[in-house]
């Protein structure tokens, strides 16, 4: 059975660790590696340059600006964060911080570790860190997507001394440490010299790899930083190649052009494992989400009966099994998977019932259906275009014609930020930040015109007690499902294929690749 040869990532309900760490996975069986030279795989078995085929590349190299999947994979090699989500305990642990504490209900004090350097030799200090927070505070909100607006979830900050800062919160909240779990400090002098636009082109961080070169929509290359305090990475260079089509990534892996193919189609697993390739298969904390009338601007979709008809007309069980191959976790009409913070066991997926969908459309005044536009990504998420094409085909069976657009990844992302996407769109949302309402519901949470939803969201944001807050999160999940404001399909599977001979690489549930150090 080929499944015995697939490395399975453990299913964790705790939050993710985002540090580079030593993996613990055994090497794959030896096999022909195609174009890769034999001496390239010599020594410890690691190539001098590891090439990863990606469905899409980030449009910015500043980790704080756009929290896309591609940015996360890249940025966790280039940047360290102030703190990290611990996958075992669910706590937020300091990384670049010596300590962080709640002084009183509204005051948080952080102390920065001394001796931390950026790749260009600048020191990490409190006055310099303040410039990173100032950048986020003063920047145009349209340049930042919702999940990083939590970094501005405070009233003010004050530099106490060279290594100490204090933040005044907007309200007493239990999740104050979230301020630091995603923050990636920027080199202050470099930022001042080149500005944000220049920093995007020439990023400087504190992580184990430093920037080498970037050709937009083609590749990004990083090279290891010899002075990284956590140890020198065993791989000298890491290159991310832009390969939107899964078939192209698989072919490149088989020919030896790349070492790792991301988002491998499930129907390729058996043939790849039979040929000696290593497969990593696991669940993730990213959910395949489809927004329905995300900005509330479409008159037809303003009718809840129409939105409910769209959910009744979808066979999610069939799509999960055929498109995701049964990998990941099928969701229950909510973004959170079972066991996650805010999961509501009383909320269940709409059953597949095309006749009920047609009846609802007739009741709403659309017996012959209607036509609407939609937008879908290609290669940004696991089998995203295939998923949206199948979804449109099922809607068409009840008379709902969704004319899909498939823009380039950078165009789609800019339209997302500008809130100019069509009323139907897909995105991968990370539910490990479900304690942050705007992260949890993406475009719905960020731009919903629904006053009842906005009232619940506002109430949740000031509840300090986690039990009480989770109860509100569950109520919001039920409200979104009852009103059919989104389709939540399944958690996006993490399926990576590796060339034979790559030892000790492991992957997180947020798709980061962990490279050992020596």
C-alpha positions as CSV (number, residue, x, y, z in Angstrom):
1,X,0.0,0.0,0.0
2,X,1.6,3.3,-1.1
3,X,0.2,5.2,1.9
4,X,2.8,3.5,4.2
5,X,5.5,5.5,2.4
6,X,3.9,8.9,3.0
7,X,5.3,10.9,5.9
8,X,2.2,12.2,7.8
9,X,2.4,15.4,9.7
10,X,0.9,15.2,13.2
11,X,-2.5,16.8,13.6
12,X,-2.1,19.5,16.2
13,X,-4.8,21.7,17.7
14,X,-2.3,23.9,19.3
15,X,-0.8,26.9,17.6
16,X,2.3,26.7,15.3
17,X,5.9,27.1,16.2
18,X,7.4,29.4,13.5
19,X,11.1,28.9,14.2
20,X,13.6,27.2,12.1
21,X,14.3,23.9,13.9
22,X,16.0,20.6,13.3
23,X,13.7,18.1,11.6
24,X,13.4,14.4,12.6
25,X,12.4,12.7,9.4
26,X,14.5,9.9,8.0
27,X,16.0,10.1,4.5
28,X,14.1,8.8,1.5
29,X,15.3,5.7,-0.3
30,X,18.0,6.4,-2.9
31,X,16.9,6.8,-6.5
32,X,17.9,8.4,-9.7
33,X,17.8,12.2,-9.2
34,X,17.7,13.2,-12.9
35,X,19.6,16.4,-13.7
36,X,21.0,16.9,-10.2
37,X,24.6,16.2,-10.1
38,X,25.8,13.4,-7.8
39,X,28.2,15.6,-6.0
40,X,25.4,18.1,-5.3
41,X,23.8,15.5,-3.0
42,X,27.1,14.5,-1.4
43,X,28.2,15.1,2.2
44,X,25.2,15.1,4.6
45,X,22.9,14.6,1.7
46,X,21.8,18.2,1.3
47,X,22.1,20.1,-2.0
48,X,24.1,23.3,-1.9
49,X,21.1,25.0,-3.5
50,X,17.6,23.6,-2.7
51,X,15.0,24.6,-5.3
52,X,11.4,24.6,-4.4
53,X,8.6,24.7,-7.0
54,X,5.8,26.9,-5.8
55,X,2.3,27.6,-7.2
56,X,2.8,31.3,-6.6
57,X,5.5,33.6,-5.3
58,X,5.0,36.5,-2.8
59,X,4.4,40.0,-4.3
60,X,6.4,41.6,-1.5
61,X,9.4,40.5,0.5
62,X,8.5,42.5,3.6
63,X,7.0,39.9,5.9
64,X,4.8,42.3,7.9
65,X,2.9,43.6,4.9
66,X,1.0,40.7,3.2
67,X,0.4,37.5,5.2
68,X,-0.1,35.2,2.2
69,X,0.9,31.6,2.3
70,X,3.7,32.3,-0.1
71,X,4.9,35.2,2.0
72,X,4.9,33.0,5.1
73,X,7.0,30.2,3.6
74,X,9.5,32.8,2.4
75,X,9.5,35.2,5.3
76,X,10.1,32.6,8.0
77,X,13.5,32.0,6.5
78,X,14.4,35.7,6.1
79,X,12.9,37.1,9.3
80,X,12.6,36.1,13.0
81,X,9.5,37.2,14.9
82,X,9.4,38.9,18.2
83,X,7.5,35.9,19.6
84,X,6.3,32.6,18.3
85,X,3.2,30.5,18.6
86,X,4.1,27.3,20.5
87,X,2.7,24.2,18.7
88,X,2.6,22.1,21.9
89,X,1.3,24.4,24.5
90,X,-0.6,27.0,22.5
91,X,1.3,29.7,24.3
92,X,3.1,32.6,22.7
93,X,6.8,32.3,23.6
94,X,9.5,35.0,23.2
95,X,12.0,34.7,20.3
96,X,13.7,38.0,19.8
97,X,12.3,39.2,23.1
98,X,13.9,38.5,26.5
99,X,10.5,38.9,28.2
100,X,7.0,40.2,27.7
101,X,4.5,40.8,30.5
102,X,1.2,42.5,31.3
103,X,2.0,45.2,33.8
104,X,-1.6,46.1,34.4
105,X,-4.9,45.7,32.5
106,X,-3.8,48.2,29.8
107,X,0.0,48.1,29.8
108,X,2.3,45.5,28.2
109,X,6.1,45.7,28.7
110,X,8.5,44.0,26.4
111,X,12.3,43.6,26.8
112,X,14.4,42.9,23.7
113,X,17.3,40.5,23.8
114,X,20.6,42.2,23.6
115,X,23.1,41.4,20.8
116,X,20.5,40.7,18.1
117,X,21.8,41.8,14.7
118,X,20.2,42.3,11.3
119,X,21.9,40.9,8.2
120,X,23.4,44.3,7.4
121,X,25.0,44.6,10.9
122,X,22.4,46.9,12.5
123,X,21.5,46.2,16.1
124,X,17.9,45.4,17.2
125,X,17.0,48.0,19.8
126,X,13.8,49.5,21.2
127,X,14.1,52.8,19.2
128,X,14.7,50.8,16.0
129,X,11.8,48.4,16.7
130,X,9.6,51.4,17.3
131,X,10.2,52.3,13.6
132,X,8.7,49.0,12.5
133,X,5.6,49.6,14.6
134,X,5.4,53.2,13.3
135,X,5.5,51.9,9.7
136,X,2.5,49.7,10.4
137,X,0.7,52.4,12.3
138,X,1.2,55.1,9.7
139,X,0.8,53.1,6.5
140,X,-2.2,53.2,4.2
141,X,-4.6,50.5,5.6
142,X,-5.3,49.4,2.0
143,X,-1.7,48.2,1.8
144,X,-2.3,45.7,4.6
145,X,-4.6,42.7,4.6
146,X,-6.8,42.0,7.7
147,X,-4.7,39.5,9.6
148,X,-1.8,42.0,10.1
149,X,-4.1,44.7,11.3
150,X,-4.0,43.0,14.6
151,X,-0.4,44.4,14.9
152,X,-2.0,47.8,15.4
153,X,-4.3,46.6,18.1
154,X,-3.0,49.0,20.7
155,X,-3.5,52.7,21.6
156,X,0.2,53.8,21.8
157,X,3.7,52.7,22.6
158,X,6.6,54.3,24.5
159,X,10.4,53.6,24.3
160,X,11.6,53.2,27.9
161,X,15.2,52.5,27.2
162,X,17.4,50.9,24.6
163,X,15.8,47.5,25.0
164,X,12.5,48.2,26.7
165,X,9.1,49.3,25.2
166,X,5.7,49.7,26.8
167,X,2.4,49.4,24.9
168,X,-0.9,50.8,26.0
169,X,-3.8,48.6,24.9
170,X,-7.1,49.9,23.5
171,X,-9.1,47.7,25.9
172,X,-8.3,45.0,28.5
173,X,-7.8,41.8,26.3
174,X,-6.4,38.4,27.1
175,X,-4.8,38.0,23.6
176,X,-2.4,40.9,24.0
177,X,0.6,38.7,23.2
178,X,-0.7,38.4,19.6
179,X,0.8,41.8,19.0
180,X,4.2,40.2,18.9
181,X,3.7,36.7,17.5
182,X,3.6,37.9,13.9
183,X,5.8,41.0,14.1
184,X,9.0,40.8,12.0
185,X,11.4,43.7,12.9
186,X,12.8,45.7,10.0
187,X,16.4,47.2,10.0
188,X,15.6,50.8,11.0
189,X,18.5,52.6,9.2
190,X,18.0,50.6,6.0
191,X,14.3,51.3,6.2
192,X,14.9,55.0,6.6
193,X,17.4,55.0,3.7
194,X,15.3,53.2,1.1
195,X,11.7,53.5,2.4
196,X,9.1,50.8,2.3
197,X,9.2,50.5,-1.5
198,X,13.0,50.0,-1.4
199,X,12.7,47.6,1.5
200,X,10.4,45.4,-0.6
201,X,13.1,45.1,-3.2
202,X,16.0,44.7,-0.8
203,X,14.8,43.2,2.4
204,X,16.9,42.8,5.6
205,X,15.9,40.6,8.5
206,X,17.3,38.6,11.4
207,X,16.5,35.1,10.2
208,X,18.8,32.2,9.2
209,X,18.7,33.2,5.5
210,X,19.4,36.6,3.9
211,X,18.2,38.0,0.6
212,X,20.2,37.2,-2.5
213,X,18.1,37.9,-5.6
214,X,14.5,38.3,-6.9
215,X,13.0,38.2,-10.4
216,X,9.3,38.9,-10.1
217,X,7.0,36.0,-11.1
218,X,10.1,33.9,-11.7
219,X,12.2,33.1,-8.7
220,X,13.5,34.3,-5.3
221,X,16.9,33.2,-3.9
222,X,18.0,33.4,-0.3
223,X,21.5,32.5,1.0
224,X,22.3,31.3,4.5
225,X,23.5,33.8,7.0
226,X,26.8,32.6,8.6
227,X,26.2,34.7,11.7
228,X,22.8,33.4,12.6
229,X,22.7,32.9,16.4
230,X,20.7,29.7,16.1
231,X,23.4,28.0,14.0
232,X,24.3,28.0,10.3
233,X,21.7,26.3,8.1
234,X,23.0,23.2,6.4
235,X,21.8,24.3,3.0
236,X,23.7,27.2,1.4
237,X,20.9,28.6,-0.8
238,X,17.2,28.2,-1.1
239,X,15.5,29.2,-4.4
240,X,11.7,29.4,-4.8
241,X,10.6,28.9,-8.4
242,X,7.3,30.1,-9.8
243,X,5.4,27.2,-11.3
244,X,1.6,27.8,-11.2
245,X,0.6,24.5,-12.7
246,X,0.8,21.4,-10.5
247,X,1.7,19.2,-13.5
248,X,4.7,21.4,-14.3
249,X,5.9,21.2,-10.7
250,X,5.6,17.4,-10.7
251,X,7.4,17.1,-14.1
252,X,10.2,19.4,-12.8
253,X,10.6,17.2,-9.8
254,X,10.7,14.0,-11.8
255,X,13.3,15.5,-14.2
256,X,15.5,16.8,-11.3
257,X,14.9,20.4,-12.1
258,X,13.7,21.0,-8.5
259,X,14.1,19.3,-5.2
260,X,10.6,19.9,-3.7
261,X,7.2,20.3,-5.3
262,X,4.6,22.0,-3.3
263,X,0.8,21.2,-3.5
264,X,1.2,17.8,-5.2
265,X,-2.2,16.5,-6.6
266,X,-3.4,13.5,-4.7
267,X,-3.7,11.5,-7.9
268,X,0.1,11.8,-8.4
269,X,1.0,10.3,-5.0
270,X,1.0,6.6,-5.8
271,X,3.1,7.0,-8.9
272,X,5.6,9.3,-7.2
273,X,6.1,7.1,-4.2
274,X,6.4,4.1,-6.4
275,X,9.3,5.9,-8.2
276,X,11.1,6.5,-4.9
277,X,10.0,10.1,-4.2
278,X,9.3,11.1,-0.6
279,X,5.9,12.4,0.2
280,X,4.9,14.6,3.1
281,X,1.2,14.6,3.7
282,X,-0.5,16.5,6.5
283,X,-3.4,18.6,7.6
284,X,-3.0,22.4,7.9
285,X,-4.5,25.3,9.8
286,X,-5.5,27.0,6.6
287,X,-9.1,26.6,5.3
288,X,-10.4,26.8,1.8
289,X,-12.9,29.6,2.0
290,X,-15.3,31.0,-0.7
291,X,-16.8,34.3,0.0
292,X,-20.4,34.9,-1.1
293,X,-21.2,38.6,-1.7
294,X,-18.1,39.5,0.3
295,X,-18.7,43.2,0.2
296,X,-22.5,43.2,0.3
297,X,-22.7,45.0,-3.0
298,X,-24.6,42.5,-5.2
299,X,-28.4,42.9,-5.1
300,X,-29.1,39.2,-6.0
301,X,-26.8,37.9,-3.4
302,X,-28.2,40.2,-0.7
303,X,-31.1,37.7,-0.5
304,X,-30.2,35.1,2.1
305,X,-32.4,32.5,0.2
306,X,-30.1,32.8,-2.8
307,X,-27.0,32.4,-0.7
308,X,-28.5,29.4,1.0
309,X,-29.4,27.9,-2.4
310,X,-25.7,28.2,-3.3
311,X,-24.7,26.1,-0.3
312,X,-27.4,23.5,-0.8
313,X,-26.3,23.0,-4.4
314,X,-22.7,21.9,-3.5
315,X,-21.6,18.4,-2.8
316,X,-18.8,19.1,-0.4
317,X,-18.2,15.5,0.5
318,X,-17.6,14.6,-3.2
319,X,-15.4,17.6,-3.8
320,X,-13.3,16.9,-0.7
321,X,-12.8,13.3,-1.8
322,X,-12.1,13.9,-5.5
323,X,-10.2,17.2,-5.4
324,X,-8.4,16.9,-2.0
325,X,-8.2,13.2,-2.2
326,X,-9.6,13.0,1.3
327,X,-6.6,14.8,2.7
328,X,-7.1,17.6,5.2
329,X,-10.3,17.9,7.2
330,X,-13.8,18.6,5.8
331,X,-15.2,21.6,7.6
332,X,-18.6,22.0,9.2
333,X,-19.8,25.2,7.7
334,X,-17.3,27.2,9.7
335,X,-13.6,28.1,9.3
336,X,-12.4,26.3,12.4
337,X,-11.8,22.5,12.3
338,X,-12.9,20.3,15.2
339,X,-10.7,20.9,18.2
340,X,-9.8,24.4,17.3
341,X,-10.6,27.5,19.3
342,X,-14.2,28.6,18.6
343,X,-15.3,25.4,16.9
344,X,-19.0,25.1,17.2
345,X,-20.2,21.4,17.2
346,X,-23.8,22.5,16.6
347,X,-23.0,24.1,13.3
348,X,-23.1,21.6,10.4
349,X,-22.6,21.7,6.6
350,X,-25.6,22.3,4.4
351,X,-26.6,18.9,3.0
352,X,-26.3,18.4,-0.7
353,X,-29.9,19.0,-2.0
354,X,-30.1,20.5,-5.5
355,X,-33.9,20.4,-5.4
356,X,-34.1,22.5,-2.3
357,X,-31.6,24.9,-3.9
358,X,-33.9,25.3,-6.9
359,X,-36.9,25.8,-4.7
360,X,-35.1,28.5,-2.8
361,X,-34.1,30.2,-6.0
362,X,-37.7,30.1,-7.2
363,X,-39.0,31.5,-3.9
364,X,-36.4,34.3,-4.2
365,X,-37.7,35.2,-7.7
366,X,-35.0,33.4,-9.8
367,X,-36.6,30.2,-11.1
368,X,-34.3,30.2,-14.1
369,X,-31.2,31.1,-12.1
370,X,-29.0,34.1,-12.8
371,X,-25.5,35.0,-13.9
372,X,-22.8,36.5,-11.8
373,X,-19.0,36.9,-11.9
374,X,-16.4,35.3,-9.7
375,X,-12.6,35.3,-9.2
376,X,-10.3,32.4,-8.5
377,X,-6.6,32.0,-7.8
378,X,-4.4,29.6,-9.8
379,X,-1.6,27.8,-7.9
380,X,-1.8,30.1,-4.8
381,X,-3.5,27.3,-2.8
382,X,-3.8,23.6,-3.1
383,X,-5.7,22.8,-6.4
384,X,-7.5,26.1,-6.1
385,X,-8.5,26.6,-9.7
386,X,-9.7,23.0,-10.0
387,X,-11.8,23.5,-6.8
388,X,-13.4,26.7,-8.1
389,X,-14.1,25.2,-11.6
390,X,-15.8,22.2,-9.9
391,X,-17.8,24.6,-7.7
392,X,-19.0,26.7,-10.7
393,X,-20.0,23.5,-12.4
394,X,-22.2,22.4,-9.5
395,X,-23.8,25.8,-9.2
396,X,-24.5,25.7,-13.0
397,X,-26.6,22.6,-12.4
398,X,-29.2,24.6,-10.5
399,X,-29.1,27.6,-12.9
400,X,-26.5,29.7,-11.1
401,X,-23.9,30.7,-13.8
402,X,-20.7,32.0,-12.3
403,X,-18.4,33.5,-14.9
404,X,-15.0,32.9,-13.4
405,X,-12.0,35.1,-13.8
406,X,-8.5,33.7,-13.2
407,X,-6.2,36.7,-12.7
408,X,-2.4,36.6,-12.1
409,X,-1.6,36.1,-8.5
410,X,-0.2,39.6,-8.0
411,X,-3.3,41.1,-9.7
412,X,-5.7,39.0,-7.6
413,X,-3.9,40.0,-4.4
414,X,-4.0,43.7,-5.2
415,X,-7.7,43.4,-6.0
416,X,-8.2,41.7,-2.6
417,X,-6.4,44.5,-0.8
418,X,-8.3,47.1,-2.8
419,X,-11.6,45.3,-2.1
420,X,-12.4,45.2,-5.9
421,X,-12.8,41.5,-6.3
422,X,-16.1,40.1,-7.7
423,X,-18.7,39.0,-5.1
424,X,-17.6,35.4,-5.4
425,X,-14.0,34.6,-4.6
426,X,-11.8,32.0,-2.9
427,X,-9.0,32.4,-0.4
428,X,-7.1,30.3,2.1
429,X,-7.7,31.6,5.7
430,X,-5.6,30.6,8.7
431,X,-7.8,29.5,11.5
432,X,-5.0,29.2,14.0
433,X,-5.6,32.9,14.5
434,X,-9.3,32.3,15.1
435,X,-9.0,34.3,18.4
436,X,-8.6,37.3,16.1
437,X,-12.0,38.0,14.5
438,X,-10.8,39.9,11.5
439,X,-8.3,37.2,10.7
440,X,-10.8,34.5,11.2
441,X,-13.4,35.7,8.7
442,X,-11.3,37.5,6.2
443,X,-13.2,39.6,3.7
444,X,-16.5,38.9,5.6
445,X,-14.9,40.1,8.9
446,X,-13.2,43.0,7.3
447,X,-15.8,44.5,5.1
448,X,-19.2,43.1,6.1
449,X,-22.0,45.6,5.9
450,X,-24.0,43.3,8.2
451,X,-24.7,45.3,11.4
452,X,-25.5,42.3,13.5
453,X,-22.2,40.6,12.6
454,X,-20.3,43.9,13.3
455,X,-22.0,44.2,16.7
456,X,-21.0,40.6,17.6
457,X,-17.4,41.2,16.4
458,X,-17.2,44.4,18.4
459,X,-18.4,42.7,21.5
460,X,-15.9,39.9,21.2
461,X,-12.9,42.2,20.8
462,X,-13.2,43.5,24.3
463,X,-13.8,40.2,26.2
464,X,-10.7,39.3,28.2
465,X,-12.0,35.9,29.5
466,X,-11.1,33.2,26.9
467,X,-14.1,31.1,27.8
468,X,-16.5,33.9,27.3
469,X,-14.7,35.0,24.1
470,X,-14.9,31.5,22.6
471,X,-18.6,31.5,23.3
472,X,-19.0,34.6,21.2
473,X,-16.8,33.1,18.4
474,X,-19.1,30.1,18.3
475,X,-22.1,32.4,18.0
476,X,-20.5,34.3,15.1
477,X,-19.7,31.0,13.4
478,X,-23.4,29.9,13.7
479,X,-24.6,33.3,12.4
480,X,-22.3,33.2,9.3
481,X,-23.5,29.6,8.5
482,X,-27.2,30.4,9.1
483,X,-26.9,33.4,6.8
484,X,-24.8,31.6,4.2
485,X,-22.2,34.3,4.0
486,X,-19.4,31.9,3.0
487,X,-18.7,28.4,1.9
488,X,-16.1,26.6,4.1
489,X,-14.9,23.5,2.3
490,X,-11.9,21.8,4.0
491,X,-8.6,22.5,5.5
492,X,-6.0,22.8,2.8
493,X,-3.8,19.7,2.7
494,X,0.0,20.0,3.0
495,X,1.3,17.7,0.3
496,X,4.9,18.0,-0.6
497,X,7.0,15.8,-2.9
498,X,10.7,15.6,-2.3
499,X,13.5,14.3,-4.5
500,X,15.2,11.1,-3.1
501,X,18.1,11.8,-0.8
502,X,16.8,14.9,1.0
503,X,17.2,14.1,4.7
504,X,15.9,15.8,7.8
505,X,13.4,18.3,6.4
506,X,10.1,18.8,8.1
507,X,7.1,21.0,7.5
508,X,4.7,22.9,9.8
509,X,0.9,23.1,9.6
510,X,1.4,26.6,8.2
511,X,3.4,25.2,5.3
512,X,6.8,26.5,6.5
513,X,9.8,24.4,5.6
514,X,12.2,23.8,8.6
515,X,15.8,23.6,7.7
516,X,18.3,22.1,10.2
517,X,21.3,24.1,11.4
518,X,24.8,23.0,12.3
